[in-house]
Amino acid sequence: MCLLQPLFASRISLVQPSNKQTRSIKVDPIVSLQGRTIVVTGAGQGIGKGIVELAIELGANVVAVDLNGQTLDAAVSPLPQARVLAVQGSVADPAVADRAVTEAVAKFGAVHGLVNNAGIIRPAMIDKMTDQQWQEVIDVHLTGSFYWMRATGRHMVERSKGGERTGGSIVNISSEAGRRGSIGQINYAAAKAGMLGMTMTAAREWGRYNIRTNSICFGVVETPMTEVVRGEKFRDGMLAQIPLGRWSTPGEVVKSVCFLLSDGSSYITGQHLGVNGGIHISL
């Protein structure tokens, strides 16, 4: 038995002690998305773009969704077009979610995974937050995630009832703000906390169809959306709360997403995975 089985590779080399010869043996990768079709919202930049790129590398077809057509085109143009479907539209529009699933099934045959990644921030202290600031964040993070879970979930349940046992995997990108709160972002914290509740509910409702639903709670990732938090005003205070003492990058956090999408996590559902440098234990 090889104890060095890789996560993202399918070959390793072993040196035979007797004759010092090297031979390669084939092992099954723990993380593979070969033949799967994954829907990723907020795919035009940052974490979403990284998820799309890694999913393609791991063998998946990808439905890339973003409101901004220019960033979406720039993100998907270098990728193999036969394995990508670009959908421009608002995640807060249920018709866009339904259309994306219909087009994905027409092009790829099925949908096997969803990553609810799209996000915005509208920071303000509670007493100064406007109705619009509140509602815009709730619409994208919470209501939008529900629309996409409903659209993809209906399809996955239908496939399961038809005898297909591959099921599916849904990954909701939540945040430590949803577990600890976030000063100046009651809208964001409320939406991210709500996503945790949706995750657990879907896991309980759809488990019998072999549909797994999990959340990932990121800390501060180096993306355009977190530039304000990472600025001089908050930098030292934020870094002091992170045991690893640094921000995370999209390239390292997307691996956890693809793990939860893959069969490597086939017995994991209803969980909230913290990928945060240890910030959850600092207070």
ROBALO-193430 format. One record per residue (C-alpha): residue number from 1; residue in three letters; chain; x negated, y negated, z negated. Coordinates in Angstrom, 1 decimal. Layout:
! residues N
+-----+------+-----+--------+--------+--------+
! seq ! type ! mol !     px !     py !     pz !
+-----+------+-----+--------+--------+--------+
! NUM !  ALA !   A !      X !      Y !      Z !
...
+-----+------+-----+--------+--------+--------+
//
This chain:
! residues 283
+-----+------+-----+--------+--------+--------+
! seq ! type ! mol !     px !     py !     pz !
+-----+------+-----+--------+--------+--------+
!   1 !  MET !   A !    0.0 !    0.0 !    0.0 !
!   2 !  CYS !   A !   -1.4 !   -3.4 !    1.0 !
!   3 !  LEU !   A !   -1.1 !   -6.0 !   -1.7 !
!   4 !  LEU !   A !   -2.2 !   -8.8 !    0.6 !
!   5 !  GLN !   A !    0.9 !   -8.7 !    2.8 !
!   6 !  PRO !   A !    1.2 !  -12.2 !    4.3 !
!   7 !  LEU !   A !    4.2 !  -14.4 !    4.2 !
!   8 !  PHE !   A !    4.1 !  -15.9 !    7.7 !
!   9 !  ALA !   A !    1.9 !  -13.6 !    9.7 !
!  10 !  SER !   A !    2.3 !  -10.1 !   11.1 !
!  11 !  ARG !   A !   -1.4 !   -8.9 !   11.2 !
!  12 !  ILE !   A !   -4.2 !   -8.6 !    8.7 !
!  13 !  SER !   A !   -7.7 !   -7.2 !    9.0 !
!  14 !  LEU !   A !   -9.2 !   -4.6 !    6.7 !
!  15 !  VAL !   A !  -12.8 !   -3.7 !    6.2 !
!  16 !  GLN !   A !  -13.5 !    0.0 !    5.7 !
!  17 !  PRO !   A !  -16.0 !    0.5 !    2.9 !
!  18 !  SER !   A !  -17.6 !    3.6 !    4.4 !
!  19 !  ASN !   A !  -18.7 !    2.2 !    7.8 !
!  20 !  LYS !   A !  -18.1 !   -1.6 !    7.4 !
!  21 !  GLN !   A !  -15.8 !   -1.5 !   10.5 !
!  22 !  THR !   A !  -12.9 !   -3.8 !   10.7 !
!  23 !  ARG !   A !   -9.5 !   -2.6 !   11.8 !
!  24 !  SER !   A !   -6.2 !   -4.5 !   12.2 !
!  25 !  ILE !   A !   -3.0 !   -3.1 !   10.9 !
!  26 !  LYS !   A !    0.5 !   -4.4 !   11.7 !
!  27 !  VAL !   A !    2.7 !   -5.4 !    8.8 !
!  28 !  ASP !   A !    6.2 !   -6.8 !    8.7 !
!  29 !  PRO !   A !    6.1 !  -10.6 !    7.9 !
!  30 !  ILE !   A !    8.1 !  -11.5 !    4.8 !
!  31 !  VAL !   A !    9.3 !  -14.7 !    6.5 !
!  32 !  SER !   A !   10.6 !  -14.3 !   10.0 !
!  33 !  LEU !   A !   13.5 !  -16.0 !   11.8 !
!  34 !  GLN !   A !   13.1 !  -14.0 !   15.0 !
!  35 !  GLY !   A !   16.3 !  -14.0 !   17.0 !
!  36 !  ARG !   A !   18.2 !  -16.2 !   14.5 !
!  37 !  THR !   A !   20.0 !  -19.4 !   15.3 !
!  38 !  ILE !   A !   19.6 !  -22.2 !   12.7 !
!  39 !  VAL !   A !   21.5 !  -25.5 !   12.5 !
!  40 !  VAL !   A !   19.4 !  -28.3 !   11.0 !
!  41 !  THR !   A !   21.0 !  -31.7 !   10.2 !
!  42 !  GLY !   A !   18.8 !  -34.8 !   10.0 !
!  43 !  ALA !   A !   16.4 !  -33.2 !   12.4 !
!  44 !  GLY !   A !   14.9 !  -36.3 !   14.0 !
!  45 !  GLN !   A !   12.2 !  -37.0 !   11.4 !
!  46 !  GLY !   A !   10.6 !  -36.1 !    8.1 !
!  47 !  ILE !   A !   11.7 !  -32.9 !    6.5 !
!  48 !  GLY !   A !   14.3 !  -32.1 !    9.1 !
!  49 !  LYS !   A !   11.8 !  -32.4 !   11.9 !
!  50 !  GLY !   A !    9.4 !  -30.1 !   10.0 !
!  51 !  ILE !   A !   12.0 !  -27.5 !    9.4 !
!  52 !  VAL !   A !   12.9 !  -27.4 !   13.1 !
!  53 !  GLU !   A !    9.2 !  -27.0 !   14.1 !
!  54 !  LEU !   A !    8.5 !  -24.2 !   11.6 !
!  55 !  ALA !   A !   11.8 !  -22.4 !   12.4 !
!  56 !  ILE !   A !   10.8 !  -22.4 !   16.1 !
!  57 !  GLU !   A !    7.4 !  -21.1 !   15.2 !
!  58 !  LEU !   A !    9.0 !  -18.3 !   13.2 !
!  59 !  GLY !   A !   11.1 !  -17.2 !   16.2 !
!  60 !  ALA !   A !   14.4 !  -19.0 !   15.7 !
!  61 !  ASN !   A !   16.6 !  -20.8 !   18.0 !
!  62 !  VAL !   A !   17.5 !  -24.2 !   16.6 !
!  63 !  VAL !   A !   20.4 !  -26.6 !   16.8 !
!  64 !  ALA !   A !   18.9 !  -30.0 !   15.9 !
!  65 !  VAL !   A !   21.4 !  -32.6 !   14.8 !
!  66 !  ASP !   A !   20.7 !  -36.3 !   14.2 !
!  67 !  LEU !   A !   22.6 !  -39.6 !   14.4 !
!  68 !  ASN !   A !   19.7 !  -41.4 !   16.1 !
!  69 !  GLY !   A !   19.4 !  -40.2 !   19.7 !
!  70 !  GLN !   A !   15.9 !  -41.6 !   20.3 !
!  71 !  THR !   A !   14.3 !  -39.9 !   17.3 !
!  72 !  LEU !   A !   16.1 !  -36.7 !   18.1 !
!  73 !  ASP !   A !   14.9 !  -36.7 !   21.7 !
!  74 !  ALA !   A !   11.4 !  -37.4 !   20.5 !
!  75 !  ALA !   A !   11.5 !  -34.6 !   18.0 !
!  76 !  VAL !   A !   12.8 !  -31.9 !   20.3 !
!  77 !  SER !   A !   11.1 !  -32.8 !   23.6 !
!  78 !  PRO !   A !    7.8 !  -31.0 !   22.8 !
!  79 !  LEU !   A !    9.7 !  -27.8 !   21.9 !
!  80 !  PRO !   A !   10.7 !  -24.9 !   24.2 !
!  81 !  GLN !   A !   14.0 !  -26.2 !   25.6 !
!  82 !  ALA !   A !   15.5 !  -22.7 !   26.0 !
!  83 !  ARG !   A !   15.5 !  -22.3 !   22.3 !
!  84 !  VAL !   A !   16.7 !  -25.8 !   21.3 !
!  85 !  LEU !   A !   20.1 !  -27.5 !   21.4 !
!  86 !  ALA !   A !   20.1 !  -31.2 !   20.5 !
!  87 !  VAL !   A !   23.4 !  -32.6 !   19.1 !
!  88 !  GLN !   A !   23.6 !  -36.3 !   18.5 !
!  89 !  GLY !   A !   26.3 !  -37.5 !   16.1 !
!  90 !  SER !   A !   27.2 !  -38.3 !   12.5 !
!  91 !  VAL !   A !   27.2 !  -35.5 !   10.0 !
!  92 !  ALA !   A !   30.1 !  -37.3 !    8.3 !
!  93 !  ASP !   A !   32.3 !  -36.6 !   11.4 !
!  94 !  PRO !   A !   33.9 !  -33.1 !   11.1 !
!  95 !  ALA !   A !   34.4 !  -33.0 !   14.9 !
!  96 !  VAL !   A !   30.6 !  -33.2 !   15.4 !
!  97 !  ALA !   A !   30.1 !  -30.2 !   13.2 !
!  98 !  ASP !   A !   32.8 !  -28.2 !   14.9 !
!  99 !  ARG !   A !   31.4 !  -29.1 !   18.3 !
! 100 !  ALA !   A !   27.8 !  -28.2 !   17.3 !
! 101 !  VAL !   A !   28.8 !  -24.7 !   16.2 !
! 102 !  THR !   A !   30.9 !  -24.2 !   19.4 !
! 103 !  GLU !   A !   28.0 !  -25.3 !   21.6 !
! 104 !  ALA !   A !   25.5 !  -23.2 !   19.6 !
! 105 !  VAL !   A !   27.6 !  -20.0 !   20.0 !
! 106 !  ALA !   A !   28.0 !  -20.7 !   23.8 !
! 107 !  LYS !   A !   24.2 !  -21.1 !   24.2 !
! 108 !  PHE !   A !   22.7 !  -18.7 !   21.7 !
! 109 !  GLY !   A !   25.6 !  -16.2 !   20.9 !
! 110 !  ALA !   A !   25.9 !  -16.9 !   17.2 !
! 111 !  VAL !   A !   24.8 !  -19.1 !   14.3 !
! 112 !  HIS !   A !   22.9 !  -17.4 !   11.4 !
! 113 !  GLY !   A !   21.8 !  -20.3 !    9.3 !
! 114 !  LEU !   A !   22.4 !  -23.9 !    8.2 !
! 115 !  VAL !   A !   20.2 !  -26.5 !    6.6 !
! 116 !  ASN !   A !   22.1 !  -29.5 !    5.2 !
! 117 !  ASN !   A !   19.2 !  -31.9 !    5.3 !
! 118 !  ALA !   A !   20.6 !  -35.2 !    6.6 !
! 119 !  GLY !   A !   20.4 !  -38.0 !    4.1 !
! 120 !  ILE !   A !   20.4 !  -41.8 !    3.4 !
! 121 !  ILE !   A !   19.8 !  -44.0 !    0.4 !
! 122 !  ARG !   A !   21.6 !  -47.2 !   -0.6 !
! 123 !  PRO !   A !   20.0 !  -48.1 !   -3.9 !
! 124 !  ALA !   A !   21.6 !  -50.4 !   -6.5 !
! 125 !  MET !   A !   22.2 !  -50.5 !  -10.2 !
! 126 !  ILE !   A !   25.6 !  -49.3 !  -11.2 !
! 127 !  ASP !   A !   27.0 !  -52.7 !  -12.0 !
! 128 !  LYS !   A !   25.8 !  -54.1 !   -8.7 !
! 129 !  MET !   A !   26.6 !  -51.2 !   -6.4 !
! 130 !  THR !   A !   29.3 !  -52.0 !   -3.8 !
! 131 !  ASP !   A !   32.1 !  -49.7 !   -2.7 !
! 132 !  GLN !   A !   30.4 !  -49.4 !    0.7 !
! 133 !  GLN !   A !   27.0 !  -48.4 !   -0.8 !
! 134 !  TRP !   A !   28.7 !  -45.8 !   -2.9 !
! 135 !  GLN !   A !   30.9 !  -44.3 !   -0.1 !
! 136 !  GLU !   A !   28.2 !  -44.2 !    2.6 !
! 137 !  VAL !   A !   25.9 !  -42.0 !    0.5 !
! 138 !  ILE !   A !   28.8 !  -39.8 !   -0.6 !
! 139 !  ASP !   A !   30.0 !  -39.4 !    3.0 !
! 140 !  VAL !   A !   26.6 !  -38.3 !    4.4 !
! 141 !  HIS !   A !   25.3 !  -36.1 !    1.5 !
! 142 !  LEU !   A !   28.4 !  -34.6 !    0.0 !
! 143 !  THR !   A !   31.3 !  -34.8 !    2.4 !
! 144 !  GLY !   A !   29.1 !  -34.3 !    5.4 !
! 145 !  SER !   A !   27.5 !  -31.2 !    3.9 !
! 146 !  PHE !   A !   30.9 !  -29.8 !    3.2 !
! 147 !  TYR !   A !   31.9 !  -30.3 !    6.9 !
! 148 !  TRP !   A !   28.9 !  -28.4 !    8.1 !
! 149 !  MET !   A !   29.3 !  -25.6 !    5.5 !
! 150 !  ARG !   A !   32.9 !  -25.2 !    6.6 !
! 151 !  ALA !   A !   32.1 !  -25.2 !   10.3 !
! 152 !  THR !   A !   29.2 !  -22.7 !   10.1 !
! 153 !  GLY !   A !   30.8 !  -20.7 !    7.3 !
! 154 !  ARG !   A !   34.0 !  -20.1 !    9.3 !
! 155 !  HIS !   A !   31.9 !  -18.7 !   12.1 !
! 156 !  MET !   A !   29.8 !  -16.5 !    9.8 !
! 157 !  VAL !   A !   32.8 !  -15.1 !    8.0 !
! 158 !  GLU !   A !   34.5 !  -14.3 !   11.4 !
! 159 !  ARG !   A !   31.4 !  -12.4 !   12.5 !
! 160 !  SER !   A !   31.2 !  -10.5 !    9.3 !
! 161 !  LYS !   A !   34.9 !   -9.5 !    9.5 !
! 162 !  GLY !   A !   34.2 !   -8.3 !   13.0 !
! 163 !  GLY !   A !   31.6 !   -5.9 !   11.7 !
! 164 !  GLU !   A !   28.4 !   -7.9 !   12.0 !
! 165 !  ARG !   A !   26.4 !   -7.5 !    8.8 !
! 166 !  THR !   A !   23.6 !   -9.9 !    9.3 !
! 167 !  GLY !   A !   25.7 !  -12.5 !    7.5 !
! 168 !  GLY !   A !   24.0 !  -15.8 !    7.2 !
! 169 !  SER !   A !   22.1 !  -18.2 !    5.0 !
! 170 !  ILE !   A !   22.9 !  -21.8 !    4.0 !
! 171 !  VAL !   A !   20.3 !  -24.0 !    2.5 !
! 172 !  ASN !   A !   21.5 !  -27.3 !    0.9 !
! 173 !  ILE !   A !   18.8 !  -29.9 !    0.5 !
! 174 !  SER !   A !   19.6 !  -31.4 !   -2.9 !
! 175 !  SER !   A !   17.2 !  -33.2 !   -5.2 !
! 176 !  GLU !   A !   15.9 !  -33.5 !   -8.8 !
! 177 !  ALA !   A !   18.1 !  -36.6 !   -8.9 !
! 178 !  GLY !   A !   21.1 !  -34.3 !   -8.8 !
! 179 !  ARG !   A !   19.8 !  -32.5 !  -12.0 !
! 180 !  ARG !   A !   18.2 !  -35.4 !  -13.9 !
! 181 !  GLY !   A !   19.9 !  -38.5 !  -12.6 !
! 182 !  SER !   A !   18.1 !  -41.4 !  -10.9 !
! 183 !  ILE !   A !   18.1 !  -45.0 !  -12.1 !
! 184 !  GLY !   A !   19.4 !  -47.3 !   -9.3 !
! 185 !  GLN !   A !   20.9 !  -44.4 !   -7.3 !
! 186 !  ILE !   A !   24.1 !  -43.2 !   -9.0 !
! 187 !  ASN !   A !   25.6 !  -42.6 !   -5.6 !
! 188 !  TYR !   A !   22.7 !  -40.4 !   -4.5 !
! 189 !  ALA !   A !   22.5 !  -38.6 !   -7.8 !
! 190 !  ALA !   A !   26.2 !  -37.9 !   -7.8 !
! 191 !  ALA !   A !   26.1 !  -36.6 !   -4.2 !
! 192 !  LYS !   A !   23.1 !  -34.3 !   -4.9 !
! 193 !  ALA !   A !   24.7 !  -33.0 !   -8.1 !
! 194 !  GLY !   A !   27.9 !  -32.2 !   -6.1 !
! 195 !  MET !   A !   25.8 !  -30.3 !   -3.6 !
! 196 !  LEU !   A !   24.7 !  -28.0 !   -6.4 !
! 197 !  GLY !   A !   28.3 !  -27.3 !   -7.2 !
! 198 !  MET !   A !   29.1 !  -26.6 !   -3.6 !
! 199 !  THR !   A !   26.2 !  -24.2 !   -3.4 !
! 200 !  MET !   A !   27.3 !  -22.1 !   -6.3 !
! 201 !  THR !   A !   30.9 !  -22.1 !   -5.1 !
! 202 !  ALA !   A !   30.0 !  -21.0 !   -1.6 !
! 203 !  ALA !   A !   27.7 !  -18.3 !   -3.0 !
! 204 !  ARG !   A !   30.6 !  -16.8 !   -5.0 !
! 205 !  GLU !   A !   33.2 !  -17.1 !   -2.2 !
! 206 !  TRP !   A !   31.1 !  -15.8 !    0.7 !
! 207 !  GLY !   A !   28.8 !  -13.3 !   -1.0 !
! 208 !  ARG !   A !   31.0 !  -10.4 !    0.0 !
! 209 !  TYR !   A !   30.4 !  -11.4 !    3.7 !
! 210 !  ASN !   A !   26.6 !  -11.3 !    3.1 !
! 211 !  ILE !   A !   26.4 !  -15.1 !    3.4 !
! 212 !  ARG !   A !   23.9 !  -16.5 !    1.0 !
! 213 !  THR !   A !   23.9 !  -20.1 !   -0.2 !
! 214 !  ASN !   A !   21.1 !  -21.8 !   -2.0 !
! 215 !  SER !   A !   19.9 !  -25.3 !   -2.8 !
! 216 !  ILE !   A !   16.4 !  -26.8 !   -2.9 !
! 217 !  CYS !   A !   15.7 !  -29.7 !   -5.2 !
! 218 !  PHE !   A !   12.8 !  -31.6 !   -3.9 !
! 219 !  GLY !   A !   10.9 !  -34.2 !   -5.8 !
! 220 !  VAL !   A !    9.3 !  -37.1 !   -3.9 !
! 221 !  VAL !   A !    8.4 !  -36.1 !   -0.4 !
! 222 !  GLU !   A !    6.3 !  -38.4 !    1.9 !
! 223 !  THR !   A !    9.0 !  -39.4 !    4.3 !
! 224 !  PRO !   A !   10.3 !  -42.7 !    5.7 !
! 225 !  MET !   A !   13.3 !  -42.5 !    3.3 !
! 226 !  THR !   A !   11.1 !  -42.5 !    0.2 !
! 227 !  GLU !   A !    8.8 !  -45.4 !    1.1 !
! 228 !  VAL !   A !   10.4 !  -47.7 !   -1.5 !
! 229 !  VAL !   A !   10.0 !  -45.2 !   -4.3 !
! 230 !  ARG !   A !    6.4 !  -44.6 !   -3.3 !
! 231 !  GLY !   A !    5.6 !  -48.3 !   -3.1 !
! 232 !  GLU !   A !    3.4 !  -50.3 !   -5.6 !
! 233 !  LYS !   A !    6.4 !  -51.1 !   -7.9 !
! 234 !  PHE !   A !    7.2 !  -47.5 !   -8.8 !
! 235 !  ARG !   A !    4.1 !  -45.6 !   -7.7 !
! 236 !  ASP !   A !    2.2 !  -45.2 !  -11.0 !
! 237 !  GLY !   A !    5.3 !  -44.5 !  -13.1 !
! 238 !  MET !   A !    6.5 !  -41.9 !  -10.7 !
! 239 !  LEU !   A !    3.2 !  -40.1 !  -10.3 !
! 240 !  ALA !   A !    2.8 !  -40.0 !  -14.1 !
! 241 !  GLN !   A !    5.9 !  -37.8 !  -14.3 !
! 242 !  ILE !   A !    4.6 !  -35.2 !  -11.8 !
! 243 !  PRO !   A !    2.2 !  -32.6 !  -13.4 !
! 244 !  LEU !   A !    0.5 !  -32.0 !  -10.0 !
! 245 !  GLY !   A !   -0.1 !  -35.8 !   -9.8 !
! 246 !  ARG !   A !    0.8 !  -36.3 !   -6.1 !
! 247 !  TRP !   A !    3.6 !  -36.6 !   -3.7 !
! 248 !  SER !   A !    4.6 !  -33.6 !   -1.5 !
! 249 !  THR !   A !    4.4 !  -33.5 !    2.2 !
! 250 !  PRO !   A !    7.1 !  -32.3 !    4.7 !
! 251 !  GLY !   A !    4.7 !  -29.7 !    6.0 !
! 252 !  GLU !   A !    4.4 !  -27.9 !    2.6 !
! 253 !  VAL !   A !    8.1 !  -28.2 !    1.4 !
! 254 !  VAL !   A !    9.6 !  -26.8 !    4.7 !
! 255 !  LYS !   A !    8.1 !  -23.4 !    4.0 !
! 256 !  SER !   A !   10.5 !  -22.9 !    1.1 !
! 257 !  VAL !   A !   13.4 !  -23.7 !    3.3 !
! 258 !  CYS !   A !   12.5 !  -21.1 !    5.9 !
! 259 !  PHE !   A !   11.9 !  -18.6 !    3.1 !
! 260 !  LEU !   A !   15.5 !  -19.0 !    2.0 !
! 261 !  LEU !   A !   16.7 !  -18.8 !    5.6 !
! 262 !  SER !   A !   14.9 !  -15.5 !    6.1 !
! 263 !  ASP !   A !   15.5 !  -11.9 !    5.0 !
! 264 !  GLY !   A !   12.6 !  -12.4 !    2.6 !
! 265 !  SER !   A !   15.2 !  -13.9 !    0.2 !
! 266 !  SER !   A !   17.9 !  -11.4 !    1.0 !
! 267 !  TYR !   A !   18.9 !  -10.9 !   -2.7 !
! 268 !  ILE !   A !   18.8 !  -14.6 !   -3.6 !
! 269 !  THR !   A !   22.0 !  -16.6 !   -3.6 !
! 270 !  GLY !   A !   23.6 !  -19.4 !   -5.7 !
! 271 !  GLN !   A !   20.1 !  -20.6 !   -6.8 !
! 272 !  HIS !   A !   18.6 !  -24.1 !   -7.1 !
! 273 !  LEU !   A !   14.9 !  -23.9 !   -6.2 !
! 274 !  GLY !   A !   12.8 !  -26.7 !   -7.5 !
! 275 !  VAL !   A !   10.0 !  -27.7 !   -5.1 !
! 276 !  ASN !   A !    8.9 !  -30.8 !   -7.0 !
! 277 !  GLY !   A !    5.3 !  -30.6 !   -8.4 !
! 278 !  GLY !   A !    6.7 !  -29.8 !  -11.8 !
! 279 !  ILE !   A !    8.6 !  -33.1 !  -12.4 !
! 280 !  HIS !   A !   11.6 !  -31.2 !  -13.8 !
! 281 !  ILE !   A !    9.5 !  -30.3 !  -16.9 !
! 282 !  SER !   A !    8.0 !  -33.7 !  -17.5 !
! 283 !  LEU !   A !   10.8 !  -35.3 !  -19.5 !
+-----+------+-----+--------+--------+--------+
//
